[in-house]
Amino acid sequence: MSSVISAAPPSAARFLREVTAAAHTQVEALPHMPALADGTLTPARYAQVLACHWAILAPWERQHAPWLDALATQGWPYRRRTDALGHDLAALGASLPSAELGEAPQAQDPAQAWGMLYVVEGSMLGGRVIARQLRARQPALASALDYFDLGSEDPGAWRRFQGCLDAVLPDEAARAQAAIGAAAMFGHFHHHLSLGISA
């Protein structure tokens, strides 16, 4: 008598990675990305990158503040990015973008918000590489790496975050909503980075 072994469904993080692969690739293909990744971006261009990330994340953190503040009760204490970005811009002698913050994608339910957070937290994986390369190739920027260095403080954080995703996105319906949020956040990153960094 033969038995059928059902394959386990993919983790929530793997599901989101697969369904947003094209959107992720669009962000990675932006013209400034190779120089940022290999640490050869000029200080002026680096300041533009940081300013763009501020414009991306500050309104999103503001709009989702109550939800972000409550995440610790679900096992994930969110670390706000704006303080690190503000520090790095000040270290470069650059000003913060206008206090008139623009809009960010608004989650329609918690699953969409978790999908957006997947993009934000996932960006720290690449941030560790960026910080390492900039520190090695441009030591003068060492005092302006707080934002990209966030992922270096706790190397095991991404594994724990994936566990949180599995718990809060337990079924196909929740993961489908999370995919909507993740796609919106990738689009938000692409929009600001493509317009805010000079060629």
C-alpha positions in Angstrom: 0.0 0.0 0.0 1.6 3.2 -1.1 1.4 6.4 0.9 1.4 9.9 -0.4 3.6 12.4 1.4 2.4 15.9 1.0 5.1 18.6 0.7 5.0 21.1 3.4 3.9 24.6 2.3 6.7 27.1 1.9 7.4 29.4 4.7 5.7 32.8 4.6 9.0 34.5 3.9 9.8 32.2 1.0 6.3 32.7 -0.4 6.7 36.5 -0.2 10.1 36.3 -1.8 8.8 34.3 -4.7 5.7 36.4 -5.5 7.6 39.7 -5.2 10.8 38.6 -7.0 10.1 40.8 -10.1 9.4 43.9 -7.9 12.6 43.2 -5.9 14.6 42.9 -9.0 13.4 46.3 -10.3 14.7 48.0 -7.1 18.0 46.1 -7.4 18.4 47.2 -11.0 18.3 50.9 -10.2 21.4 52.7 -11.6 22.9 53.6 -8.2 22.7 50.1 -6.7 25.9 48.6 -8.0 28.0 51.4 -6.7 26.2 51.3 -3.4 26.6 47.6 -3.0 30.4 47.6 -3.8 31.1 50.7 -1.6 32.1 53.1 -4.4 29.2 55.5 -4.2 30.3 59.1 -3.8 29.6 60.7 -0.4 27.2 63.1 -2.1 25.3 60.3 -3.8 25.3 58.4 -0.6 23.6 61.3 1.1 21.0 61.2 -1.6 20.4 57.5 -0.9 19.9 58.2 2.8 17.6 61.1 2.1 15.5 58.9 -0.2 15.3 56.2 2.5 14.1 58.9 5.0 11.4 60.0 2.5 10.4 56.3 2.1 10.3 55.3 5.7 9.5 58.4 7.8 5.9 58.7 6.5 5.4 54.9 6.6 6.5 54.8 10.2 4.3 57.8 11.1 1.2 56.3 9.4 1.7 52.9 11.0 3.0 54.0 14.4 0.3 52.4 16.6 0.7 49.1 14.8 4.5 49.3 14.9 4.5 50.2 18.6 2.3 47.1 19.3 4.5 44.6 17.5 6.5 43.7 20.6 3.4 41.9 21.9 3.7 39.6 18.8 7.3 38.9 19.3 8.9 41.5 17.1 10.1 44.8 18.7 10.4 47.1 15.7 13.4 49.4 15.5 12.5 52.7 13.9 14.8 53.7 11.1 14.4 57.5 11.2 16.7 58.0 14.1 19.6 56.2 12.4 18.9 58.0 9.1 18.9 61.3 10.8 22.2 60.6 12.5 23.8 59.5 9.3 22.6 62.5 7.4 23.9 64.9 10.1 27.2 63.1 10.1 27.5 63.9 6.4 26.5 67.5 6.9 23.3 67.0 5.0 19.8 68.2 6.0 16.8 66.0 6.5 14.2 66.1 3.7 11.4 68.6 4.2 9.3 68.2 7.3 6.3 68.0 4.9 6.3 64.2 4.7 4.7 62.6 1.7 2.4 59.6 1.8 3.3 56.0 2.0 1.3 52.9 1.2 -1.4 52.4 3.8 -2.1 48.8 4.9 -5.7 47.9 4.8 -5.3 45.1 7.3 -2.5 43.6 9.5 -1.5 41.0 7.0 -0.7 43.8 4.4 1.2 45.6 7.1 3.3 42.5 7.8 4.0 42.3 4.0 5.3 45.8 4.1 7.4 45.1 7.1 8.8 42.1 5.3 10.4 44.5 2.7 11.6 46.9 5.4 13.2 44.2 7.5 14.6 42.3 4.5 16.4 45.4 3.3 18.7 45.0 6.4 20.2 41.9 4.9 21.7 43.9 2.1 22.4 46.7 4.4 25.0 44.6 6.2 26.9 44.1 3.0 26.6 47.8 2.1 27.9 48.9 5.5 30.9 46.5 5.3 31.9 47.7 1.8 31.5 51.4 2.6 33.6 51.0 5.8 36.3 49.2 3.9 36.5 51.4 0.8 35.5 54.8 2.2 36.6 55.0 5.9 35.6 58.6 5.9 31.9 57.5 5.8 32.3 55.2 8.9 30.5 57.7 11.1 27.5 57.7 8.7 26.6 54.0 8.7 24.1 53.6 11.5 21.2 52.9 9.2 22.8 50.3 7.0 24.6 48.8 10.1 21.3 48.0 11.8 21.4 44.5 10.4 24.8 43.9 11.8 23.7 44.4 15.4 21.7 41.2 15.6 22.6 38.7 12.8 19.9 36.2 14.0 17.1 38.8 13.7 16.1 37.7 10.2 15.6 34.1 11.3 13.4 35.2 14.2 11.4 37.5 11.9 10.7 34.7 9.6 9.3 32.8 12.5 7.0 35.7 13.4 5.8 35.8 9.8 4.8 32.1 9.9 2.8 32.8 13.1 0.9 35.8 11.9 0.5 34.7 8.2 -0.7 31.1 8.8 -2.9 30.6 5.7 -3.1 31.4 2.0 -5.6 34.2 2.5 -3.3 36.1 5.0 -0.2 35.5 2.8 -2.1 36.8 -0.3 -2.8 40.0 1.6 0.8 40.2 2.8 1.9 39.9 -0.8 -0.2 43.0 -1.7 1.5 44.9 1.1 5.0 43.8 0.1 4.4 44.7 -3.6 3.2 48.1 -2.5 6.3 48.7 -0.4 8.7 47.6 -3.1 6.9 50.0 -5.4 7.3 52.8 -2.8 11.0 52.1 -2.6 11.4 52.1 -6.4 9.4 55.3 -6.9 11.5 57.3 -4.4 14.9 55.9 -5.3 14.4 56.3 -9.0 13.3 59.9 -8.7 15.5 61.1 -5.8 19.0 60.0 -6.9 20.7 61.9 -9.7 22.2 60.0 -12.6 
